[in-house]
Amino acid sequence: MASRESRLVAASKLETEFFPGYKKHKLPNSASSQLPVTEESWEVESTIGHGTFGVVRLERRRASNLQPNSSRPNQLRAVKEISKSVATSHRWDYMKELEATIRFSSSKVSP
């Protein structure tokens, strides 16, 4: 049975490209759809935790040549990578977990 995607999950989606050792996100400009998207690149620093459904990694933001003033190099974040195949075999609701993670990560909860 497929889960319906909540509005919160749909609004939080990013266009992402994966490369060896880093990933690039394209962020839509929320102020205007006419403005170009912002790109961010993040390097995987280390693995900081393991769980039943995946791993948590520490990532560092790369400086951008295209936007040197707006980019905040050396910004750190923790990223939870969830394995859908393992989650499915354990009767786990991926969409509920994703929504909970998004809510917890919102600026109202944590900067």
MODELLER restraints for C-alpha pairs under 7 A, 6 or more apart:
rsr = mdl.restraints
at = mdl.atoms
rsr.add(forms.Gaussian(group=physical.xy_distance, feature=features.Distance(at['CA:3:A'], at['CA:95:A']), mean=6.64, stdev=0.5))
rsr.add(forms.Gaussian(group=physical.xy_distance, feature=features.Distance(at['CA:5:A'], at['CA:95:A']), mean=6.61, stdev=0.5))
rsr.add(forms.Gaussian(group=physical.xy_distance, feature=features.Distance(at['CA:8:A'], at['CA:99:A']), mean=6.83, stdev=0.5))
rsr.add(forms.Gaussian(group=physical.xy_distance, feature=features.Distance(at['CA:9:A'], at['CA:99:A']), mean=5.89, stdev=0.5))
rsr.add(forms.Gaussian(group=physical.xy_distance, feature=features.Distance(at['CA:14:A'], at['CA:25:A']), mean=6.27, stdev=0.5))
rsr.add(forms.Gaussian(group=physical.xy_distance, feature=features.Distance(at['CA:14:A'], at['CA:26:A']), mean=6.29, stdev=0.5))
rsr.add(forms.Gaussian(group=physical.xy_distance, feature=features.Distance(at['CA:14:A'], at['CA:27:A']), mean=6.25, stdev=0.5))
rsr.add(forms.Gaussian(group=physical.xy_distance, feature=features.Distance(at['CA:15:A'], at['CA:25:A']), mean=5.71, stdev=0.5))
rsr.add(forms.Gaussian(group=physical.xy_distance, feature=features.Distance(at['CA:15:A'], at['CA:26:A']), mean=5.26, stdev=0.5))
rsr.add(forms.Gaussian(group=physical.xy_distance, feature=features.Distance(at['CA:16:A'], at['CA:23:A']), mean=6.84, stdev=0.5))
rsr.add(forms.Gaussian(group=physical.xy_distance, feature=features.Distance(at['CA:16:A'], at['CA:24:A']), mean=5.58, stdev=0.5))
rsr.add(forms.Gaussian(group=physical.xy_distance, feature=features.Distance(at['CA:16:A'], at['CA:25:A']), mean=4.54, stdev=0.5))
rsr.add(forms.Gaussian(group=physical.xy_distance, feature=features.Distance(at['CA:16:A'], at['CA:26:A']), mean=6.41, stdev=0.5))
rsr.add(forms.Gaussian(group=physical.xy_distance, feature=features.Distance(at['CA:17:A'], at['CA:23:A']), mean=5.69, stdev=0.5))
rsr.add(forms.Gaussian(group=physical.xy_distance, feature=features.Distance(at['CA:17:A'], at['CA:24:A']), mean=5.17, stdev=0.5))
rsr.add(forms.Gaussian(group=physical.xy_distance, feature=features.Distance(at['CA:17:A'], at['CA:25:A']), mean=6.60, stdev=0.5))
rsr.add(forms.Gaussian(group=physical.xy_distance, feature=features.Distance(at['CA:18:A'], at['CA:24:A']), mean=6.54, stdev=0.5))
rsr.add(forms.Gaussian(group=physical.xy_distance, feature=features.Distance(at['CA:21:A'], at['CA:43:A']), mean=5.89, stdev=0.5))
rsr.add(forms.Gaussian(group=physical.xy_distance, feature=features.Distance(at['CA:21:A'], at['CA:44:A']), mean=5.79, stdev=0.5))
rsr.add(forms.Gaussian(group=physical.xy_distance, feature=features.Distance(at['CA:22:A'], at['CA:41:A']), mean=6.83, stdev=0.5))
rsr.add(forms.Gaussian(group=physical.xy_distance, feature=features.Distance(at['CA:22:A'], at['CA:42:A']), mean=5.40, stdev=0.5))
rsr.add(forms.Gaussian(group=physical.xy_distance, feature=features.Distance(at['CA:22:A'], at['CA:43:A']), mean=4.23, stdev=0.5))
rsr.add(forms.Gaussian(group=physical.xy_distance, feature=features.Distance(at['CA:22:A'], at['CA:44:A']), mean=5.84, stdev=0.5))
rsr.add(forms.Gaussian(group=physical.xy_distance, feature=features.Distance(at['CA:23:A'], at['CA:41:A']), mean=5.64, stdev=0.5))
rsr.add(forms.Gaussian(group=physical.xy_distance, feature=features.Distance(at['CA:23:A'], at['CA:42:A']), mean=5.47, stdev=0.5))
rsr.add(forms.Gaussian(group=physical.xy_distance, feature=features.Distance(at['CA:23:A'], at['CA:43:A']), mean=6.75, stdev=0.5))
rsr.add(forms.Gaussian(group=physical.xy_distance, feature=features.Distance(at['CA:24:A'], at['CA:39:A']), mean=6.75, stdev=0.5))
rsr.add(forms.Gaussian(group=physical.xy_distance, feature=features.Distance(at['CA:24:A'], at['CA:40:A']), mean=5.54, stdev=0.5))
rsr.add(forms.Gaussian(group=physical.xy_distance, feature=features.Distance(at['CA:24:A'], at['CA:41:A']), mean=4.31, stdev=0.5))
rsr.add(forms.Gaussian(group=physical.xy_distance, feature=features.Distance(at['CA:24:A'], at['CA:42:A']), mean=6.45, stdev=0.5))
rsr.add(forms.Gaussian(group=physical.xy_distance, feature=features.Distance(at['CA:25:A'], at['CA:39:A']), mean=5.57, stdev=0.5))
rsr.add(forms.Gaussian(group=physical.xy_distance, feature=features.Distance(at['CA:25:A'], at['CA:40:A']), mean=5.21, stdev=0.5))
rsr.add(forms.Gaussian(group=physical.xy_distance, feature=features.Distance(at['CA:25:A'], at['CA:41:A']), mean=6.40, stdev=0.5))
rsr.add(forms.Gaussian(group=physical.xy_distance, feature=features.Distance(at['CA:26:A'], at['CA:37:A']), mean=6.13, stdev=0.5))
rsr.add(forms.Gaussian(group=physical.xy_distance, feature=features.Distance(at['CA:26:A'], at['CA:38:A']), mean=5.71, stdev=0.5))
rsr.add(forms.Gaussian(group=physical.xy_distance, feature=features.Distance(at['CA:26:A'], at['CA:39:A']), mean=4.59, stdev=0.5))
rsr.add(forms.Gaussian(group=physical.xy_distance, feature=features.Distance(at['CA:26:A'], at['CA:40:A']), mean=6.65, stdev=0.5))
rsr.add(forms.Gaussian(group=physical.xy_distance, feature=features.Distance(at['CA:27:A'], at['CA:37:A']), mean=5.46, stdev=0.5))
rsr.add(forms.Gaussian(group=physical.xy_distance, feature=features.Distance(at['CA:27:A'], at['CA:38:A']), mean=5.05, stdev=0.5))
rsr.add(forms.Gaussian(group=physical.xy_distance, feature=features.Distance(at['CA:27:A'], at['CA:39:A']), mean=6.13, stdev=0.5))
rsr.add(forms.Gaussian(group=physical.xy_distance, feature=features.Distance(at['CA:28:A'], at['CA:37:A']), mean=4.74, stdev=0.5))
rsr.add(forms.Gaussian(group=physical.xy_distance, feature=features.Distance(at['CA:28:A'], at['CA:38:A']), mean=6.54, stdev=0.5))
rsr.add(forms.Gaussian(group=physical.xy_distance, feature=features.Distance(at['CA:29:A'], at['CA:35:A']), mean=6.32, stdev=0.5))
rsr.add(forms.Gaussian(group=physical.xy_distance, feature=features.Distance(at['CA:29:A'], at['CA:36:A']), mean=6.81, stdev=0.5))
rsr.add(forms.Gaussian(group=physical.xy_distance, feature=features.Distance(at['CA:29:A'], at['CA:37:A']), mean=5.53, stdev=0.5))
rsr.add(forms.Gaussian(group=physical.xy_distance, feature=features.Distance(at['CA:29:A'], at['CA:38:A']), mean=6.93, stdev=0.5))
rsr.add(forms.Gaussian(group=physical.xy_distance, feature=features.Distance(at['CA:41:A'], at['CA:61:A']), mean=5.90, stdev=0.5))
rsr.add(forms.Gaussian(group=physical.xy_distance, feature=features.Distance(at['CA:41:A'], at['CA:62:A']), mean=5.41, stdev=0.5))
rsr.add(forms.Gaussian(group=physical.xy_distance, feature=features.Distance(at['CA:42:A'], at['CA:59:A']), mean=5.97, stdev=0.5))
rsr.add(forms.Gaussian(group=physical.xy_distance, feature=features.Distance(at['CA:42:A'], at['CA:60:A']), mean=5.43, stdev=0.5))
rsr.add(forms.Gaussian(group=physical.xy_distance, feature=features.Distance(at['CA:42:A'], at['CA:61:A']), mean=4.39, stdev=0.5))
rsr.add(forms.Gaussian(group=physical.xy_distance, feature=features.Distance(at['CA:42:A'], at['CA:62:A']), mean=5.63, stdev=0.5))
rsr.add(forms.Gaussian(group=physical.xy_distance, feature=features.Distance(at['CA:43:A'], at['CA:59:A']), mean=5.36, stdev=0.5))
rsr.add(forms.Gaussian(group=physical.xy_distance, feature=features.Distance(at['CA:43:A'], at['CA:60:A']), mean=5.27, stdev=0.5))
rsr.add(forms.Gaussian(group=physical.xy_distance, feature=features.Distance(at['CA:43:A'], at['CA:61:A']), mean=6.34, stdev=0.5))
rsr.add(forms.Gaussian(group=physical.xy_distance, feature=features.Distance(at['CA:43:A'], at['CA:62:A']), mean=6.77, stdev=0.5))
rsr.add(forms.Gaussian(group=physical.xy_distance, feature=features.Distance(at['CA:44:A'], at['CA:57:A']), mean=6.82, stdev=0.5))
rsr.add(forms.Gaussian(group=physical.xy_distance, feature=features.Distance(at['CA:44:A'], at['CA:58:A']), mean=6.15, stdev=0.5))
rsr.add(forms.Gaussian(group=physical.xy_distance, feature=features.Distance(at['CA:44:A'], at['CA:59:A']), mean=4.47, stdev=0.5))
rsr.add(forms.Gaussian(group=physical.xy_distance, feature=features.Distance(at['CA:44:A'], at['CA:60:A']), mean=6.59, stdev=0.5))
rsr.add(forms.Gaussian(group=physical.xy_distance, feature=features.Distance(at['CA:45:A'], at['CA:58:A']), mean=5.42, stdev=0.5))
rsr.add(forms.Gaussian(group=physical.xy_distance, feature=features.Distance(at['CA:45:A'], at['CA:59:A']), mean=5.20, stdev=0.5))
rsr.add(forms.Gaussian(group=physical.xy_distance, feature=features.Distance(at['CA:45:A'], at['CA:60:A']), mean=6.54, stdev=0.5))
rsr.add(forms.Gaussian(group=physical.xy_distance, feature=features.Distance(at['CA:46:A'], at['CA:57:A']), mean=5.67, stdev=0.5))
rsr.add(forms.Gaussian(group=physical.xy_distance, feature=features.Distance(at['CA:46:A'], at['CA:58:A']), mean=5.33, stdev=0.5))
rsr.add(forms.Gaussian(group=physical.xy_distance, feature=features.Distance(at['CA:47:A'], at['CA:56:A']), mean=5.99, stdev=0.5))
rsr.add(forms.Gaussian(group=physical.xy_distance, feature=features.Distance(at['CA:47:A'], at['CA:57:A']), mean=4.26, stdev=0.5))
rsr.add(forms.Gaussian(group=physical.xy_distance, feature=features.Distance(at['CA:47:A'], at['CA:58:A']), mean=6.14, stdev=0.5))
rsr.add(forms.Gaussian(group=physical.xy_distance, feature=features.Distance(at['CA:48:A'], at['CA:56:A']), mean=5.66, stdev=0.5))
rsr.add(forms.Gaussian(group=physical.xy_distance, feature=features.Distance(at['CA:48:A'], at['CA:57:A']), mean=5.38, stdev=0.5))
rsr.add(forms.Gaussian(group=physical.xy_distance, feature=features.Distance(at['CA:48:A'], at['CA:58:A']), mean=6.42, stdev=0.5))
rsr.add(forms.Gaussian(group=physical.xy_distance, feature=features.Distance(at['CA:49:A'], at['CA:55:A']), mean=5.66, stdev=0.5))
rsr.add(forms.Gaussian(group=physical.xy_distance, feature=features.Distance(at['CA:49:A'], at['CA:56:A']), mean=4.94, stdev=0.5))
rsr.add(forms.Gaussian(group=physical.xy_distance, feature=features.Distance(at['CA:49:A'], at['CA:57:A']), mean=6.97, stdev=0.5))
rsr.add(forms.Gaussian(group=physical.xy_distance, feature=features.Distance(at['CA:50:A'], at['CA:56:A']), mean=6.27, stdev=0.5))
rsr.add(forms.Gaussian(group=physical.xy_distance, feature=features.Distance(at['CA:53:A'], at['CA:82:A']), mean=5.59, stdev=0.5))
rsr.add(forms.Gaussian(group=physical.xy_distance, feature=features.Distance(at['CA:53:A'], at['CA:83:A']), mean=5.67, stdev=0.5))
rsr.add(forms.Gaussian(group=physical.xy_distance, feature=features.Distance(at['CA:53:A'], at['CA:86:A']), mean=6.01, stdev=0.5))
rsr.add(forms.Gaussian(group=physical.xy_distance, feature=features.Distance(at['CA:53:A'], at['CA:87:A']), mean=5.76, stdev=0.5))
rsr.add(forms.Gaussian(group=physical.xy_distance, feature=features.Distance(at['CA:54:A'], at['CA:81:A']), mean=5.49, stdev=0.5))
rsr.add(forms.Gaussian(group=physical.xy_distance, feature=features.Distance(at['CA:54:A'], at['CA:82:A']), mean=4.59, stdev=0.5))
rsr.add(forms.Gaussian(group=physical.xy_distance, feature=features.Distance(at['CA:54:A'], at['CA:83:A']), mean=5.48, stdev=0.5))
rsr.add(forms.Gaussian(group=physical.xy_distance, feature=features.Distance(at['CA:55:A'], at['CA:80:A']), mean=5.90, stdev=0.5))
rsr.add(forms.Gaussian(group=physical.xy_distance, feature=features.Distance(at['CA:55:A'], at['CA:81:A']), mean=5.38, stdev=0.5))
rsr.add(forms.Gaussian(group=physical.xy_distance, feature=features.Distance(at['CA:55:A'], at['CA:82:A']), mean=6.89, stdev=0.5))
rsr.add(forms.Gaussian(group=physical.xy_distance, feature=features.Distance(at['CA:56:A'], at['CA:78:A']), mean=6.46, stdev=0.5))
rsr.add(forms.Gaussian(group=physical.xy_distance, feature=features.Distance(at['CA:56:A'], at['CA:79:A']), mean=5.41, stdev=0.5))
rsr.add(forms.Gaussian(group=physical.xy_distance, feature=features.Distance(at['CA:56:A'], at['CA:80:A']), mean=4.37, stdev=0.5))
rsr.add(forms.Gaussian(group=physical.xy_distance, feature=features.Distance(at['CA:56:A'], at['CA:81:A']), mean=6.09, stdev=0.5))
rsr.add(forms.Gaussian(group=physical.xy_distance, feature=features.Distance(at['CA:57:A'], at['CA:78:A']), mean=5.60, stdev=0.5))
rsr.add(forms.Gaussian(group=physical.xy_distance, feature=features.Distance(at['CA:57:A'], at['CA:79:A']), mean=5.24, stdev=0.5))
rsr.add(forms.Gaussian(group=physical.xy_distance, feature=features.Distance(at['CA:57:A'], at['CA:80:A']), mean=6.55, stdev=0.5))
rsr.add(forms.Gaussian(group=physical.xy_distance, feature=features.Distance(at['CA:58:A'], at['CA:76:A']), mean=6.96, stdev=0.5))
rsr.add(forms.Gaussian(group=physical.xy_distance, feature=features.Distance(at['CA:58:A'], at['CA:77:A']), mean=5.87, stdev=0.5))
rsr.add(forms.Gaussian(group=physical.xy_distance, feature=features.Distance(at['CA:58:A'], at['CA:78:A']), mean=4.67, stdev=0.5))
rsr.add(forms.Gaussian(group=physical.xy_distance, feature=features.Distance(at['CA:58:A'], at['CA:79:A']), mean=6.40, stdev=0.5))
rsr.add(forms.Gaussian(group=physical.xy_distance, feature=features.Distance(at['CA:59:A'], at['CA:76:A']), mean=5.69, stdev=0.5))
rsr.add(forms.Gaussian(group=physical.xy_distance, feature=features.Distance(at['CA:59:A'], at['CA:77:A']), mean=5.42, stdev=0.5))
rsr.add(forms.Gaussian(group=physical.xy_distance, feature=features.Distance(at['CA:59:A'], at['CA:78:A']), mean=6.24, stdev=0.5))
rsr.add(forms.Gaussian(group=physical.xy_distance, feature=features.Distance(at['CA:60:A'], at['CA:74:A']), mean=5.55, stdev=0.5))
rsr.add(forms.Gaussian(group=physical.xy_distance, feature=features.Distance(at['CA:60:A'], at['CA:75:A']), mean=5.67, stdev=0.5))
rsr.add(forms.Gaussian(group=physical.xy_distance, feature=features.Distance(at['CA:60:A'], at['CA:76:A']), mean=4.66, stdev=0.5))
rsr.add(forms.Gaussian(group=physical.xy_distance, feature=features.Distance(at['CA:60:A'], at['CA:77:A']), mean=6.65, stdev=0.5))
rsr.add(forms.Gaussian(group=physical.xy_distance, feature=features.Distance(at['CA:61:A'], at['CA:73:A']), mean=5.24, stdev=0.5))
rsr.add(forms.Gaussian(group=physical.xy_distance, feature=features.Distance(at['CA:61:A'], at['CA:74:A']), mean=5.42, stdev=0.5))
rsr.add(forms.Gaussian(group=physical.xy_distance, feature=features.Distance(at['CA:61:A'], at['CA:75:A']), mean=5.31, stdev=0.5))
rsr.add(forms.Gaussian(group=physical.xy_distance, feature=features.Distance(at['CA:61:A'], at['CA:76:A']), mean=6.47, stdev=0.5))
rsr.add(forms.Gaussian(group=physical.xy_distance, feature=features.Distance(at['CA:62:A'], at['CA:73:A']), mean=5.25, stdev=0.5))
rsr.add(forms.Gaussian(group=physical.xy_distance, feature=features.Distance(at['CA:62:A'], at['CA:74:A']), mean=6.77, stdev=0.5))
rsr.add(forms.Gaussian(group=physical.xy_distance, feature=features.Distance(at['CA:63:A'], at['CA:71:A']), mean=6.08, stdev=0.5))
rsr.add(forms.Gaussian(group=physical.xy_distance, feature=features.Distance(at['CA:63:A'], at['CA:72:A']), mean=6.76, stdev=0.5))
rsr.add(forms.Gaussian(group=physical.xy_distance, feature=features.Distance(at['CA:63:A'], at['CA:73:A']), mean=4.66, stdev=0.5))
rsr.add(forms.Gaussian(group=physical.xy_distance, feature=features.Distance(at['CA:64:A'], at['CA:71:A']), mean=6.14, stdev=0.5))
rsr.add(forms.Gaussian(group=physical.xy_distance, feature=features.Distance(at['CA:87:A'], at['CA:94:A']), mean=6.99, stdev=0.5))
